[in-house]
Each structure stands twice: as structure tokens, then as C-alpha cells.
Amino acid sequence: MEYLSTAPWRMSSTESSLMLFDRRPKATVRKVPSKNRVGGPTDPVHVYCRLRPMQNKHDSACIKVVSSTSVQCTCPETSANYRVGNTKEVVYTFTRVFNENVGQKEVFDVVAMPLVEALLTGNNGLLFAYGVTGSGKTYTMTGEPSDGGIMPRCLDIIFNSIAEYQVGNSICFLLC
């Protein structure tokens, strides 16, 4: 999905995407990001797509993973466009596409870990989940108690990385 050319309200309920804004320091002269590539070396916006499994195994998906960076959307047979013969297939390009079988750890390692590493070295960044209701944003961000999502994993890395800089509880109460 080209980030700037796609209307977000047309996203299917079977997809959700994670948008990653990398705010690393840039040189004073900055090239304008190419509109043809998302997530390239000069583009500060990285857009990830994670497909969730179908709720009913007998349902057919209207989104098919074409490559590790592209998905193809086709109109479902029940849609009005399909009935009138307007069944144009559209291919959207992302920085990375995660299929419905990918685990929480892999999503975290690819999407959030570079941001956490940059954060620990003093850089800023923003990560947010975007998609239609029921597309899996909460699951991706929070996960389950047995398999945490992006937020618990980020907090775990951050607090374990700054352990030697933390002040003990008794000293903290005296300072507050």
C-alpha cells in the first residue's frame, strides 16, 4: 500500500497496518522521499501490514500476500462492485507484510526493536497501530499474557536496559 496514495477507510477488515515513524537525526540538507518507494533509505515513514487470520475457516480472503512487501486486494463476490463487473485487482506495497501465521516475536523484532534500540541511544520515534475495527491492532500491540505484543516487549527491553540507572525505592521516596 503506497502510504500517501491509499484511502485508509478502504482497508479491509482482514488487514491492519503498523506505521513506524523513524525520527533519527538527519543532515540539514534533506532529499524529498520518493513517492514510488515506502520505507526506503531516505523515507522516514515505514508502513507495515499484518494480516489477521480469518474468523471462519470457510471464508475466503480478499487479500492475498504477493511478496514480503506487497498484497493484492480483490473484490469479494458478495460486494456490489463484483456484481456490476468492476472487479479491478489492486496491489499495495508496504515496507513489510506479515502473513496471518507470523508470531508476536517476529513482528516485534522487525517493527519495534529498531525503534527501542534508537530510543536507548537518545533518538526519538513513534509507532502506532492503524486499521479498521476488529483488524487486530490491540492484539498486535498488547498481545496475550502468554505471548506479549509490542508494548510489553518494548517495556521489558527498556526497563531491563536501564536497570543500572534506576534509583532504589527507598531513595526515590526521599527525593519525592
TALIN-V853605 format. One record per pair of residues at least 4 apart in sequence whose ideal C-beta (glycine too) atoms are under 6 Angstrom apart, sorted by the first residue. I is the first residue (numbers start at 1). J is the second residue. D is the distance in whole Angstrom. If there is no record, write none. Layout:
((I:J:D) (I:J:D))
This chain:
((1:6:5) (1:92:3) (1:94:6) (2:6:6) (3:38:5) (3:45:6) (3:47:5) (11:15:6) (11:131:6) (11:132:5) (12:62:6) (12:63:6) (13:132:5) (13:134:6) (13:135:6) (14:61:6) (14:63:5) (15:49:6) (15:51:6) (15:63:6) (16:50:6) (16:131:3) (16:135:4) (16:136:5) (16:137:5) (17:47:6) (17:49:5) (17:130:6) (17:131:6) (18:48:4) (18:111:5) (18:129:5) (19:47:5) (19:128:6) (19:130:6) (20:46:4) (20:127:5) (21:45:6) (21:126:4) (22:44:5) (22:125:6) (23:124:4) (23:125:5) (24:123:5) (26:30:5) (31:42:5) (33:42:5) (33:43:4) (38:47:5) (38:95:6) (39:43:6) (39:46:4) (39:95:3) (46:95:4) (47:94:5) (47:95:6) (48:94:6) (48:95:6) (48:96:5) (48:111:5) (49:94:5) (49:97:5) (50:98:4) (50:140:6) (51:99:6) (51:100:5) (52:100:6) (52:136:4) (53:100:4) (54:59:5) (54:61:6) (62:74:5) (62:76:5) (63:71:5) (63:73:5) (64:72:5) (65:71:6) (65:97:6) (65:99:5) (66:70:4) (66:72:5) (69:93:6) (69:94:6) (70:91:5) (70:93:5) (71:92:5) (71:97:6) (72:89:6) (72:91:5) (73:90:5) (74:89:5) (75:79:5) (75:81:5) (75:82:4) (75:87:5) (77:82:5) (81:86:4) (82:87:5) (98:102:4) (98:107:6) (102:106:5) (104:143:5) (104:147:5) (104:149:6) (107:111:6) (108:112:5) (108:150:5) (108:153:5) (109:113:5) (112:116:6) (112:150:5) (112:154:6) (115:125:4) (115:127:6) (116:154:5) (116:157:5) (118:123:4) (118:125:6) (120:161:5) (129:137:4) (129:140:6) (129:141:5) (131:135:4) (131:137:5) (136:140:6) (138:142:6) (140:149:6) (141:149:5) (141:150:5) (141:151:5) (142:149:5) (142:151:6) (143:147:5) (143:148:4) (143:149:3) (148:152:4) (148:153:5) (157:161:6) (167:171:5) (167:172:5))
